[in-house]
Amino acid sequence: MMASDHDFLLQAVALSKSNMEQGRGGPFGAVIVRDGVVIGEGWNAVTSSNDPTAHAEIIAIRRACEAVGSFSLDGATIFSSCEPCPMCLSAIYWARMGRLVYANTRHEAAAIGFDDAFLYDEVPKDAADRSLPTEQVVSPEARAVFDAWAAKSDKVEY
């Protein structure tokens, strides 16, 4: 019998619980499935790895991509114990996954101290209007690298 969405979601929740209880990070877990097979899983390891990008979804994406030997997870579904933050949601799009299924909402996460509202508000702003001081410095050298990429005949498009 093939596992259901609910089964895979419960797998993500179990990862969140067990790794949280072991002190590895916050209460978040993720499982990536393609064709009914788990190809990657992850849990929050921000505090245990001192890596602010070590969110469950990011770790699961890295592991899934390594497992399938591709940067594209086209046709895969990610099951997350919580609605992804803006960073993770962006990575899910970059990985070209076909579907996202989650349990807890970002508002429920905010209620226990994981509030991403600031990031959701910052991202759509013009760079000059963000709270992070941002400045563009025009660089002919940087532009030359982009031009070289555009002309590169053996590039792998993504």
ZIUR-V944097 format. One record per pair of residues at least 12 apart in sequence whose ideal C-beta (glycine too) atoms are under 10 Angstrom apart, sorted by the first residue. I is the first residue (numbers start at 1). J is the second residue. D is the distance in Angstrom with one decimal. If there is no record, write none. Layout:
((I:J:D) (I:J:D))
This chain:
((2:35:9.9) (2:36:5.2) (2:37:10.0) (3:31:10.0) (3:33:8.0) (3:36:6.7) (3:37:9.3) (3:38:8.6) (5:33:9.0) (5:77:7.8) (5:79:7.2) (5:99:9.2) (5:101:5.6) (6:79:9.4) (6:101:9.1) (6:103:10.0) (7:31:9.7) (7:33:9.8) (7:79:9.2) (8:31:5.4) (8:32:9.1) (8:33:5.4) (8:36:9.3) (8:38:7.4) (8:41:9.9) (8:77:7.5) (8:78:9.4) (8:79:4.4) (8:101:7.4) (9:29:9.7) (9:31:8.0) (9:79:4.7) (9:80:8.2) (9:81:7.7) (9:101:5.9) (9:102:7.8) (9:103:5.9) (10:29:10.0) (10:31:9.3) (10:79:8.7) (10:81:9.4) (10:103:8.9) (11:29:7.8) (11:30:9.4) (11:31:4.8) (11:33:8.9) (11:38:7.2) (11:41:7.3) (11:79:6.9) (11:81:9.5) (12:28:8.6) (12:29:4.4) (12:30:5.3) (12:31:4.6) (12:32:9.5) (12:33:10.0) (12:41:7.7) (12:42:9.1) (12:43:8.8) (12:56:7.6) (12:57:9.5) (12:60:8.5) (12:78:8.6) (12:79:4.6) (12:80:5.7) (12:81:4.7) (12:82:9.0) (12:101:8.7) (12:102:8.4) (12:103:7.4) (13:27:9.2) (13:28:9.7) (13:29:6.3) (13:31:9.5) (13:79:8.8) (13:80:9.3) (13:81:4.8) (13:82:9.3) (13:103:6.1) (13:104:8.9) (14:29:7.0) (14:31:9.3) (14:41:10.0) (14:43:9.7) (14:81:8.8) (15:28:8.5) (15:29:3.1) (15:30:7.3) (15:31:7.0) (15:41:6.0) (15:42:7.4) (15:43:4.7) (15:44:9.3) (15:56:7.2) (15:59:9.9) (15:60:8.9) (15:79:9.9) (15:80:10.0) (15:81:7.4) (16:28:5.2) (16:29:3.4) (16:30:8.4) (16:42:10.0) (16:43:6.2) (16:44:7.3) (16:56:6.9) (16:80:8.8) (16:81:4.1) (16:82:7.7) (16:103:8.9) (16:104:9.1) (17:29:7.5) (17:43:9.3) (17:81:8.4) (18:43:7.8) (19:42:9.1) (19:43:3.8) (19:44:6.9) (19:45:7.6) (19:48:8.6) (19:56:8.5) (20:43:7.8) (20:44:7.6) (20:81:9.8) (22:43:9.3) (22:48:8.8) (23:47:8.1) (23:48:6.9) (24:43:6.4) (24:44:7.3) (24:45:5.5) (24:46:9.2) (24:47:7.8) (24:48:4.5) (24:49:8.5) (24:54:9.5) (25:43:6.6) (25:44:3.6) (25:45:4.7) (25:46:5.1) (25:47:5.3) (25:48:5.5) (25:49:7.9) (25:51:9.7) (25:54:7.1) (25:55:8.7) (25:56:8.2) (25:59:9.7) (26:43:8.8) (26:44:4.2) (26:45:9.1) (26:46:6.6) (26:47:7.5) (26:55:8.5) (26:56:8.5) (26:82:9.1) (26:109:8.8) (26:112:9.0) (26:113:8.7) (26:114:6.5) (27:43:9.0) (27:44:7.2) (27:56:9.4) (27:81:7.1) (27:82:7.8) (27:104:8.6) (27:109:8.6) (27:112:7.7) (27:114:8.4) (28:42:8.6) (28:43:6.5) (28:44:4.1) (28:45:9.6) (28:46:9.2) (28:55:6.6) (28:56:4.2) (28:57:8.0) (28:59:9.8) (28:80:7.3) (28:81:5.6) (28:82:5.5) (28:84:9.1) (28:85:9.3) (28:88:9.1) (28:104:8.9) (28:109:8.3) (28:114:8.2) (29:41:7.4) (29:42:7.1) (29:43:4.7) (29:44:7.6) (29:56:5.1) (29:57:9.3) (29:59:9.6) (29:60:8.4) (29:79:8.7) (29:80:7.4) (29:81:4.6) (29:82:8.6) (29:103:9.5) (30:42:5.1) (30:43:7.5) (30:44:9.1) (30:55:8.2) (30:56:4.1) (30:57:4.6) (30:58:8.6) (30:59:7.5) (30:60:4.1) (30:61:8.2) (30:63:9.8) (30:64:9.6) (30:78:5.9) (30:79:6.6) (30:80:4.6) (30:81:7.1) (30:82:9.0) (30:84:8.3) (30:88:8.1) (30:92:9.5) (30:100:9.9) (30:102:8.9) (31:43:10.0) (31:56:9.1) (31:57:9.9) (31:60:6.6) (31:64:9.3) (31:77:8.9) (31:78:7.4) (31:79:4.7) (31:80:8.1) (31:81:9.2) (31:101:9.6) (32:57:8.6) (32:60:5.1) (32:61:6.9) (32:63:7.9) (32:64:4.2) (32:65:9.2) (32:67:8.9) (32:68:9.5) (32:73:6.5) (32:76:5.3) (32:77:7.2) (32:78:5.0) (32:79:7.6) (32:80:9.6) (32:92:9.4) (32:95:8.5) (32:97:7.4) (33:64:9.1) (33:73:10.0) (33:75:9.9) (33:76:6.4) (33:77:5.2) (33:78:7.9) (33:79:6.8) (33:97:9.9) (33:99:9.3) (33:101:9.4) (34:64:7.9) (34:67:9.5) (34:68:7.5) (34:73:7.0) (34:74:8.6) (34:75:5.7) (34:76:4.1) (34:77:7.5) (34:97:9.0) (34:98:8.8) (35:75:7.5) (35:76:8.6) (36:77:10.0) (37:67:9.6) (37:76:9.7) (38:60:9.4) (38:63:9.9) (38:64:8.7) (38:67:9.2) (38:79:9.2) (39:60:8.9) (39:63:7.9) (39:64:4.5) (39:65:8.8) (39:66:9.4) (39:67:4.9) (39:68:5.9) (39:73:7.7) (39:76:6.7) (40:57:9.8) (40:59:8.1) (40:60:4.5) (40:61:6.6) (40:62:7.4) (40:63:3.8) (40:64:2.8) (40:65:7.4) (40:66:7.8) (40:67:5.9) (40:68:8.5) (40:73:8.1) (40:76:8.4) (40:78:8.7) (40:95:9.9) (41:56:8.4) (41:59:8.0) (41:60:5.4) (41:63:6.6) (41:64:8.3) (41:79:9.3) (42:54:8.4) (42:55:7.7) (42:56:4.6) (42:57:6.7) (42:58:6.9) (42:59:2.9) (42:60:3.5) (42:61:7.6) (42:62:7.5) (42:63:6.3) (42:64:8.8) (42:78:9.8) (42:80:9.5) (42:88:10.0) (43:55:9.1) (43:56:5.0) (43:57:10.0) (43:59:6.9) (43:60:8.4) (43:81:8.8) (44:56:5.0) (44:57:9.3) (44:58:9.5) (44:59:8.1) (44:81:9.2) (44:82:9.4) (44:114:9.4) (45:58:9.5) (45:59:6.5) (46:58:9.9) (52:87:8.9) (53:87:6.9) (53:88:9.3) (53:91:9.0) (55:80:9.4) (55:82:9.8) (55:84:7.8) (55:85:6.6) (55:87:6.7) (55:88:5.2) (55:91:8.6) (56:78:9.6) (56:80:6.6) (56:81:7.1) (56:82:8.2) (56:84:8.7) (56:88:7.8) (57:78:6.3) (57:79:9.9) (57:80:5.8) (57:81:9.8) (57:82:9.3) (57:84:5.3) (57:85:8.3) (57:87:8.5) (57:88:3.8) (57:89:8.2) (57:91:6.4) (57:92:6.5) (57:95:9.4) (57:97:9.8) (57:100:9.0) (57:102:9.5) (58:84:9.4) (58:85:9.7) (58:87:7.2) (58:88:6.1) (58:91:5.7) (58:92:9.5) (58:95:9.9) (59:88:10.0) (60:73:9.7) (60:76:10.0) (60:78:6.7) (60:79:9.0) (60:80:8.3) (60:88:9.3) (60:91:9.6) (60:92:9.7) (60:95:9.7) (61:73:6.9) (61:76:9.4) (61:78:7.7) (61:88:8.3) (61:91:5.5) (61:92:7.3) (61:94:8.5) (61:95:5.2) (61:97:8.3) (62:91:9.2) (62:95:9.7) (64:76:6.8) (64:78:8.5) (64:95:7.8) (64:97:9.0) (65:95:7.0) (70:95:9.5) (70:96:9.7) (70:158:10.0) (71:94:8.2) (71:95:7.2) (71:96:8.6) (71:156:8.5) (71:158:6.0) (72:94:9.4) (72:95:6.8) (72:96:4.9) (72:97:9.1) (72:158:7.6) (73:92:8.6) (73:94:9.5) (73:95:4.3) (73:96:6.1) (73:97:5.0) (73:98:8.3) (74:95:8.4) (74:96:4.7) (74:97:7.5) (74:98:6.8) (75:96:8.5) (75:97:8.0) (75:98:5.2) (75:99:9.0) (76:92:9.6) (76:95:7.7) (76:96:8.4) (76:97:4.9) (76:98:6.3) (76:99:7.8) (77:97:6.7) (77:98:6.3) (77:99:4.1) (77:100:7.3) (77:101:6.2) (78:91:9.5) (78:92:5.8) (78:95:8.2) (78:97:5.5) (78:98:9.3) (78:99:7.4) (78:100:5.4) (78:101:7.3) (78:102:8.4) (79:99:9.2) (79:100:8.3) (79:101:4.9) (79:102:7.4) (79:103:8.5) (80:92:8.8) (80:100:7.0) (80:101:7.3) (80:102:4.4) (80:103:7.3) (80:104:8.8) (81:102:7.2) (81:103:5.2) (81:104:6.4) (81:109:9.7) (82:102:6.0) (82:103:6.5) (82:104:4.2) (82:105:7.5) (82:106:7.3) (82:108:7.4) (82:109:5.3) (82:112:10.0) (82:114:7.9) (82:116:10.0) (83:100:8.7) (83:102:4.8) (83:103:8.4) (83:104:6.8) (83:105:5.1) (83:106:4.4) (83:107:8.4) (83:108:8.3) (83:109:7.1) (83:116:8.8) (84:100:7.1) (84:102:6.9) (84:106:8.2) (84:109:10.0) (84:116:9.0) (85:106:7.4) (85:109:8.3) (85:114:8.0) (85:115:9.9) (85:116:4.5) (85:119:6.6) (85:120:8.6) (86:106:9.5) (86:116:6.3) (86:118:9.8) (86:119:4.6) (86:120:5.9) (86:121:9.8) (86:122:8.5) (86:123:5.7) (87:116:8.8) (87:119:7.6) (87:123:9.7) (88:100:9.6) (88:116:9.5) (89:106:9.8) (89:116:9.6) (89:120:9.5) (90:123:8.8) (94:158:8.2) (96:158:8.9) (106:119:10.0) (106:120:7.8) (118:131:8.2))
